[in-house]
Amino acid sequence: MTDAPRTPVRLRPEIMALPAYKQGRPAAEGGYKLSSNENPFEPLPGVLEAVARAAAINRYPDAAAVDLRARLAERYGVTPDEVHVGAGSVALLSQFIDAAAGPGDEVLYAWRSFEAYPGLVTVAGATSRRVPLLPDGRHDLDAMTAAVTERTRAVLVCSPNNPTGCVVTADEFERFMAAVPETLLVLLDEAYVEFVRDAAAVDGATLLGRYPNLVILRTFSKAWGLAGLRLGYAIGPVPLLDAARAAAIPLSVTAAALAAGDAALDAEEELTARVDILVGRRERLSAGLAAAGLWIPVSSGNFVWLAAGAGTEAVADLLHESGISARAFPPEGIRISVGEEESVDKLLSVASEIVRILPEGAPARRIG
Ligand SMILES: *Cc1c(COP(=O)(O)O)cnc(C)c1O
């Protein structure tokens, strides 16, 4: 970062070289923010009331999150000690990476995947080892297996993958788990699992208790609509969760977040109905883009991936002019969240214009 202000203070060079986390573009006036995979629905009244009741902000929260952990444990058929709650699943990722990997160690993950992964690994002092996605946007688990070395301390598997939306299948994942040593921590990041409708997809909840080295990570940020309150959870073997607890900043999960998580679970039926609506929008958006002549990977998340290649910035600008902010990752592609119903109409109304401006060779031009 050449334009960063200089300082005489000695800081870690790899941290100084790290770009700060880039948030999705805000929506244009009257437009749609489809850049952060947020849930577009307003919070439910019951959730807002629970947050208002958690009003003793002069007191520290329950550091052990006893009630929520007990509730999640019952839901997943595990003991409360096998559940760990964090301030979003990004905080949990950070704890597990810190617990497993330091200088000289490697953390392995597919790329492109969640944009937070590289920074978390660097902050831990460890080295990222990235394995390219297959051309269709899926994890290449055979190549990931082959990339495991003596130095590998953690593997991040993201299903559905942010930003391509592709799932890892249960068969692929079980083969992967059988092939890697049980000394290697595997983190299955299932931030979008509630949006999956593919019966072949891996479901970490069905694998609990089977592997001493597997932790699944889930979040209230996406399907449950609590991104602003920061709440996620990990489920896995107690010694691994204890290591994450030891690496955690204490008291990061607020009482408001815990109360909201509890209220959201109370409102599961209503929230699940909203997820179904979003899945319906995703299917309508995907079908409409395909009908316009665009290739997009089958998405199991609340977003779609347009592999616009060298045309990524041009497509992002076109969307921006249409009042849509999406997340551009030039020169690979652009991730567009499934948001308001009208935002789907808006996107479909510019689909043929997107096709027109895509450069020759952009994967999204492939018609298939
Ligand atoms: C959004 C997201 C998360 C979770 O974020 P939190 O808000 O920190 O829970 C985790 N992993 C992936 C892949 C995501 O896209």
Ligand as a Chemical Component Dictionary entry (heavy atoms), coordinates in Angstrom:
data_LIG
# 
_chem_comp.id                   LIG 
_chem_comp.type                 NON-POLYMER 
_chem_comp.pdbx_formal_charge   0 
_chem_comp.three_letter_code    LIG 
# 
loop_
_chem_comp_atom.comp_id 
_chem_comp_atom.atom_id 
_chem_comp_atom.alt_atom_id 
_chem_comp_atom.type_symbol 
_chem_comp_atom.charge 
_chem_comp_atom.model_Cartn_x 
_chem_comp_atom.model_Cartn_y 
_chem_comp_atom.model_Cartn_z 
_chem_comp_atom.pdbx_ordinal 
LIG C1 C1 C 0 -20.662 -14.437 5.627  1  
LIG C2 C2 C 0 -19.694 -15.559 5.800  2  
LIG C3 C3 C 0 -19.284 -15.977 7.053  3  
LIG C4 C4 C 0 -19.837 -15.476 8.327  4  
LIG O1 O1 O 0 -19.754 -14.284 8.686  5  
LIG P1 P1 P 0 -20.134 -13.822 10.165 6  
LIG O2 O2 O 0 -21.024 -12.675 9.920  7  
LIG O3 O3 O 0 -18.824 -13.485 10.777 8  
LIG O4 O4 O 0 -20.800 -14.957 10.859 9  
LIG C5 C5 C 0 -18.432 -17.053 7.179  10 
LIG N1 N1 N 0 -17.992 -17.688 6.103  11 
LIG C6 C6 C 0 -18.371 -17.334 4.872  12 
LIG C7 C7 C 0 -17.895 -18.113 3.723  13 
LIG C8 C8 C 0 -19.222 -16.252 4.681  14 
LIG O5 O5 O 0 -19.553 -15.885 3.455  15 
# 
loop_
_chem_comp_bond.comp_id 
_chem_comp_bond.atom_id_1 
_chem_comp_bond.atom_id_2 
_chem_comp_bond.value_order 
_chem_comp_bond.pdbx_ordinal 
LIG C1 C2 SING 1  
LIG C2 C3 SING 2  
LIG C2 C8 DOUB 3  
LIG C3 C4 SING 4  
LIG C3 C5 DOUB 5  
LIG C4 O1 SING 6  
LIG O1 P1 SING 7  
LIG P1 O2 DOUB 8  
LIG P1 O3 SING 9  
LIG P1 O4 SING 10 
LIG C5 N1 SING 11 
LIG N1 C6 DOUB 12 
LIG C6 C7 SING 13 
LIG C6 C8 SING 14 
LIG C8 O5 SING 15 
# 
